């Protein structure tokens, strides 16, 4: 309900200096602080002048703000660089193009691109496209767009498939070095070789005893289509006795009956991740191969393979991955939500794919700020949704303009009002944002929840014979009567109160003739922090009130100016005027929430998404 959305600001008071609505306690603190500051300034002005203490005429003194902790200047990533302090630094972000990126990938993007940038190096965007059965063009496009949106520019976009011929040559080299063999074992046999379910003794496959010439012949047979999928695959001859499972003769090549999006039907065999990744890192002269700790066991096989082939050896190091609680990030689970119509699509604002976060209106700069705040260590980071929202809220607070939006409008006819033009700042604390003109009409619209038919002492909004302030309007108004249709109030009549005390509360409003918009208020998609643990599974944990739609909301005319001047703010991948989609049209709807335009909007119909709620009143 609109009442619940604005309830947190119901008891707030106007800070006339800044135009903000704050709690009574906060306003008292601010007034005391200003009084103290004024007294200090007065004392200084009356004191004898001191030489060399005043700034030179015409010189603007700049306020120096402390830089936020840089995750590359200290901590884990600083130590990683010190292990291999080389120039130039070369990194890569190597996504598999088999799904849309999620919030966890934002950390990987920030770490790899940011590490290279911080050290004056370069970063590749390399698509690990070695599994044609799962890859689609839409994922390639979306991944490129997300990297760009976050404000990063790869030195080159490369593909593992660019190296298929060279990788094949390296596979033959490995066979010739007696480092690989063609295996024909089934899953059960391989499992037994690795100790089985009882974790018994491990033993090497009999095929490992085949001579090099036979392995070369059979591998070329795999290449030429002699074998069907699962009939033969190339295994690396590692160390089956090693305690690390990543050394138990991993697969290097397998037969796939699938057409590749870039190479077509040229290849019948495709390299695995464990074979491809380290060799492509070597081909691209990667200095620091940064990945999440799920690959920490893979470091041994990564180093083993490059050493065995006697090629350039990058350094792999692992950091803790980013997880968000209260949602699901698994491609399989999100696909289920999409296919069963629980959400609109992969970009539904209630999801935490990057395309969904973008559509919701979260600025790219806020995501980077979030990653930087958390820092980078070797420990996994499990963060609640509220922590993410708080960072976004803090970021938006100082970067977007203010407008008035009424979710559930009810007309108020001010009987003694005349139409006047008001000049309203977009944000009183940031004069550089400018201001806009707004007509004050005889009829205005307020939130239905800002009027009560029966007054009470603990109620400070509009009621019969009670005065309330209208934001930016010279005089408060007092309700004198109202009309109803059944149980619903349809109109309020009011008059100006031109004398007396200032009202305790100010409410937002929209003039007559304001644009009608649809507003979507998105809440958490799930009812708990761990939807996977819910009885009946994550689908049984769906919040039935995860989306509220207000179809008849009104937005004031300043919206047109905000739209024209988007993006708000100009940062990261939205770094200049007009560079950004509809979601870059962001603003704070006073007393309601932070808002952004949704991609479903048309020229005739504007749809707004709630990005995050406003900061809660501490005295609520």
N, C-alpha and C positions, 0 to 999 in steps of 0.2 A: 504494500500500500504506500501511497505517496506520503501519508502521515509518518510511517516508519522511516522513510528515507530522509525527511526533513526534521524529524523529531530531535536528532542530535544537535540541531542548531536552533531549536525553538527558544531556548532560554539564553541565547547569546545576545551580546550587546554590541552596538556599533562603535568601532574605534574611528572617530571622525578624522583623525590624521591620516590613517592608512586606508579607510574604507572597508576594513575587514570586520567580520562578525566574530567576536571572541567571547569567552566566558567572563562573568563578572570579576572573578579572581584575577584572570589574565589582564583585563582592562585596568584593574587597580594597580597591578604590578607595573604596567606600561606607563601609567600616569605618574607613578612615583619615580620611575626611572627617568622620565622626561623632566620632571621637576628638579631632580638632582642634577641632571645634565645642564639644565638652564642655569641653576645656581652656580655650578662650576664655571660655566661660560661667562657669567656675570662677574664672578670673582677674578677671572683671568683678565677680563676687559678693563677692570678697575685697577689691576696691579701695574706697577711700573714696567715699561717695556724693556725687554732683554735683548741685547744685541745678538745678531746671527740666529735668532730663534724663529723668526717669521719666514714663511716661504717667499721667494722672489715674486715680484708682481707678474701677473700673467701666467704663472706656473700652476698647473693643476696638480694637486696632490692626489696620488692614486692610493686607493685602499688595497693593500696587498693581502690576498686571501691565502691561507695555508693550503698547499697542494694536498690532495688526498693521497693516502699511502699508495705508492706505485708497486704493483705486484711483481714488477720486473727488477726493481731497484734493490729489493731485499727479500729475504726468505728463500723458499725452495727454488724459484726460477733464477734468482741471483746465484745460488750455489751451483745450479746446473750449468750456467754460463762459465763459472769459474773452473769447472771440471774440464771444459774445452773452450778456452778464451780465444777463439779464432775470429778473424775477419776475412771476408764478409760472412755474416751469419746467414744460413739458408735453411728455411723450414718448409713444411708443407701441411696443408689441411686436406686429408685424403678420404672423403666420404664415399660410402657405397651408394650408388644412385638407385636404391631400391625402396625408397620411402621419403617422406618429408622430414626435414630436420626438426628437432624439438629443443626445448630450453637448455638441455644438457649440451647440445652441440654448440650453443652460443658461447659457452665457456671454451670449448675446443677451438673455435674460430678466434676468439679473443686472445687465447694463449699463443697459438701458432703465428697468427698474423702480428699480434702485438709484440711478441718476443723478437721477431725479425725486425720490425719497425724500430723498436727501442734500441737495438744494437746496430742500426743503420744497414740492415740486410734486406733480404727479399723472401717472399713466401709464395709457393706454388699452390694453386687449387688443382689437386689431382684427383680425378674420378677413378676409384678403384672398380672399374667395370669388367670384372672377370667372371661374372655370373649372369650370362644372357637370359637365364630363365626368370630372373626377378627384376630386371632393369627396364625402366620406361622413360621416354623422352621428357615427360612432365616433371620427373624428379630432377633431371639434369638442369632444366630451366629454373625450377624453384630454388635449387641449391645456389645457383649462380646469383639469383635475385636476392637471396637472403644474405649472402656474403657482401654484396654491394650495398644492401640496405643498412647493414651494420657499419658501413663506412670503410670497408677494406677493398683494396684493389690488388688482385694477385699479379705477380710478375708475369705469369703465364697460366693459362688453363691447359692442363695436360690430362692424358688418359693412360691408364695402365695398358689399354689395348693398343696404344701407339707403339708399345714395346713388345708385342706378341712375337715378332720374328726374333728379336734379340733375346727374349726370355726363353724361346725354344732352343736357341743356340746355347744358352747357359745351362739348360737342362741336359743337353747332350754332353756339354763339358763336365757336368757333375757326374754323369754316368761314366765317362771316360776316366774320371778320377776315382772310380769305384765308390762314389758317394750317393748313388741312387740305383734302384732296380725296379723292374716292372713286376707288380704283384697281381695275382688273380684270386686272392682270398675273399671270402664273403664276410659280412659283418660279424657273424658268430665266431669265425676263426680269428679275426683281428682282435675281438674282445678277449678271447682266450689268451692270445699272445701277450696281451697287456695285463694279465693277472686275473681276468674274469671278475664275476660278482664277489667272489670270496677274497679278492686281492691277493691271490697266490703268486707263485713265482712267474716271472715274465720270461718269454723266450722269443727269439727272432724267427721271422717267417722263413720257410725253406727256400722261397724264391730269391732271398738275399744271396744265396750261394751261386746263383746263375753267373756265368762269365760275362764280362763287359760286352763282348760282341753280341751275345744273345739279348741282353738288355737293350742295346742300341737297336737291334733288329725289331724287337717287339715294341719299343717306343715309337719307332718309325711306322710300324703297323698301326698303332693307335692313331698317329697323325693322319694316316692314309685311309682311315675308316674301316680297318680290318675287324675292330672290336665294337661291340655295342656298349652302351652305358652300363657300368658296374661289372663288366667282364674283365677289365684290366685297368690298372692305374699305376702311375709312377710314384714310388715312395722314396723318401730320403733315407739313406743308411746312416742313422745317427747313433744313439747309444741306448739300447733297450733296457740296460741295467741302471741307467740314471734315474734318480728319484723324481725328476721333473717330467711330467707327462708330455711336455712339448718337445721331448727328445726321443719319443717312442716311435721313430720311423714315420713321421708325418707324411701325408699325401702332398705331392708336388704338382701332379697333373691328373686330370680325370677326363673321361670321354663324356661329352654332352651332345645330345641330339637337339640342338637349338641354334637358331640364327641370331647372330650378334648385331646389335643396333648400328655398329660402325663398320664391322668387317664382313657382315653378311654371313655367307656359308663357307667362307675361306677356311675356317678352322673346325676340325672335329673334336679337338682337345683344347682344354682351357686350364691355365695355371690357377692354383689355389692362392688364397690370401697369404698363407705362411711362406709360400715360395716367392710370390710376386712382390710383396710389400718391401722387404729389405733390399731386394735387387733394384727396384725402381728408385728407392731412396738413394742407392749407390749411383745409379745412372744420372740422377739429378743433382748429385753432389750435396745432398742434405747434410748439414753439419750437426744439427740437433733434431732428432726424430722424437717429437713429444707426443705422448699418447696417454690414455687413462690406465689406471692400475690393473684393470682386467687383463692387460697385456704384459704384466710384469713377468710371468712365467715364460712368455714368448721371447723375452729378451735373449735368453740362452740360445734358442734355435735361430733367432735373428742374427746373432753374432757368429754362431757356428757356420751358417750358410755362406755369409760373406767371406769368412776366413777360408772355408773350403774352396770357394771359387777364386780366391786370391784377387778380389776386387776391392775398390775403395770402401772403407768401413765407416758409416755414419755412427753417431752415438745415440742410442735409444734411452730415454728416461721417462718415467711414468708419474703422473699426478692423479690425485683423487677426482673422481667424476662428480658432477653436480646432479643431485636428485631433488625433485620437488615432491613433498608429501601432499596428500589430499587430492591426487589426480592419478591418471595412468599415462605412461609414455610409450608403452609397448605398441609397435605397429599393428600387431595382431588384434590387440584390444581396442585400439582406436578404430581400426577397420570395422570391428563388430559394432561399435557405437554409431559409425557412419552408415553402415549397411542396414542396420535395424532402426534407423531414423531417430535415434536418441538425440542426435545433433544434426546440424544442417550439412556439414561436410568437414573435411580435414582442416578447414580454416574457421570453423565455428569458434567464436570468441571465448567459449567456456573451456576450450582445449588449451594445451600448452605446446602444440607445435609452433614453430616460429611464424608460420603464415597465419596462424590463429591469433597469436599474441600481437602480431602486426595489425591484423584486421580490427582487433579490439581497440587499438589506438595507442598501445604502449610505444613510446618513442625509442628508437634504437639506442640513443644515448643513455637512456635509463637502464637498458639491459647491460650495457658495458659498465655503467656505474655499479650495478648490482654485482657483477662478476668481480670487479675491482674491490668492492667492499668486503666480499667474502674471502678474497685472497686465494692463493694456490698452495696447497700442501699435498702430502701423499695420502691424506685421509679422505675418504668419501665425504661429501657434504650433503646432508639431508636437511632441506630447508622447508619450513611451513609456508603455505601460500601467503599468509599474512605478512611474512618478512619480505617477500618479493613485492607485494602491494605497497608496503611502507616505503620501500626505496623508490618505486614509481611515483608515489604520492609526493614524496619529498622533492623529486626531480621536477615534477609538473608545477609544484607550488610556486616556483620562481621563474618559470619559463613560458607560461601560457596566459592569455588574457582572460578577463572575467566578463561573463554575459549573464543575463537573466533568462531563465527557462522555467516555465510552469508546466508541471506534469499533468495535473488534474485541475484545469482552470474553472473558476467560477467568476462571473462578472460582478464588479463593484461599480455602481454609478455614484460618482462624487458630485452631489447636487450643486455645489457652489464652485466647482472647478471650471477653469478656462484652459483651452489648449495652449500649452507652452512648449518651448524647445529646451531640452536639457543637454548639457555637455557632460558626458560621463567618461571618466578615465577607464581604459581597459584594465589597468592595474595601478592603483594609487602608489604602490611602492616602487613601481618601475615606470617613471614618466616617459622613458624612451618608447614605450609601447603606444603612446599617444592616447587619443580619446575619440569618441564618436558622438554624433547628435542623435537624440532620441526624443520623440514627441510624447509629451504627457497629455493623454486624452481624458475627456470627461469620464469615459468608461475604461476601467483597467481590469485586468484579470489577475487573480491571486490563486494560490493553492487552496483547494477545498479544505485541506487539513489545517489551514491557517485561520479558519473561522469556526467558532463554536456558538451554537444557539443559546446555550446557558453558560453564563460566566462563572468563574470560580477564582479564589484568591491566588492559587498556584498556576493560573493560566495567564500568559502575557501577550497573546496574539489577539486577533480581532474578535470582538464579541459585542453584543448590544450595549451601547453606552460606554464602551471601552475604547481607548485610543491606542493606535499602533502606528509606528513609522513605516513609510514606504521608502525603500532604499533610493537615495539621491533626490528625493522629492522634498521641497522646502518645508512642507507642513505635514504633520501626522494627520490621520483620518480617524473618525469615530463612526461606528455603525449606528444607524438610527432605526433601520427596519430591514426586513428581509421577506422574500416570498418563497413559497414551497410548491412543489408538485408532488403530492403524496408525502413521502418521508424525505424527499430530496430538496435541499435548498437550491433554488434556480437563479436568484439574484439577491444582491445585498445593496442597500442604499446607504450612503455615508456622507459626511460633511467634513470639511477641514477643521482642525483644531489649531487656531492661530495664536492662542495664548495658553500659558500654563507650563507645567513641567515637561521636560523631554520624555518621550515614551521609553519604556524599559526595553522594548524589542522593536527591531526593524525587520520587515519581511520583503521578499522580492515580488516582482509583478511584471506584467507585460501590457503594453498599451493595446487599445483596440486596433485591429488591422494587422496584428502580428502574424508571422508565418506559422502555419500548422505543420508539425513534424511528428514522426513516430520515434519514440524513445524505447530502447531495449536495455533493461536493467539486468545485467548478468550476475548471478550469484554462483557459489561453488557448485560444480556439477555433481559432487558427491556429498554424502552426509557425514563422512568421517575422514580422518587423516589417513586411514589405511583401507581404502575401498576393496583391495584384493583380499583382505582378511575378513570381510563381512560375510555373515551367514548367507549362503546362496550365491556368493561370488560378487564381483564388482558391479554387475548389472543390477543386482538387488539393492545396491547402495545408492542408486541414482536419486538425486534431490529433485522432487517433483516441482519445486519452486525455483529451479536454477535459472529461469528466464521469466521476467515480468515485462509485458509490453504495454506501453501507454500510447494509444493511437491518436489521441486528440491533444497532445501537448502543444505549447506555443513557445516560440523563440523570438526574442526581440530583434530589431532590424540591424543591430550591430553585428549580427552573424555574417551579413554580406561582406563587411569589411574584413572580418576575421578570415573568411574564406578566401578573399582576394589576396590576402597577405601571407597565406600559408606557404611553407610549413611552419608550424609552431612546435618546438623551436627549430632553428636552422642548425642542425648538428648531425654528425655521423653521415649516414647515407642520404639524409635530407638536408643538405648543406646550403641550399640556395633557393631563392624565390621560385615557386612553381615546381620544385624538385621533390615530388612526393605524391602519393595517391590520396584518395579521399580521407584516409585515416590520419593524414598529417594536419587536417583541420581540427585542431584541439583547443579546448577552452575549459575553464572552470565555470560550471553552472552554479551560480551563487546559491548557497544553502542546499544544494542538491548533490552534485558529484562532479568529477572530471569527465568530460565527454569528448567523443570524436565521431566524425562522419563515417557511416558504414558503407561498404562497397555495394550494397543493394540499392543505394540511393539513385534517384534519377533527377532529371531537370525539374520534374513536376513534384517529386516527393523526396524530402530529406529524411533520412533515417539516422538516428544517433545511437551510439553504443556508450554505455558507461565504461570508462577505463578502470577507475577505482573510485571508491567512496571518498568523501572528505574526511579529514582527520577528526576523530571523535573528540567531543568535549570532555576534558578530564574530570569535570564536575558533574557529568551527566548522571 
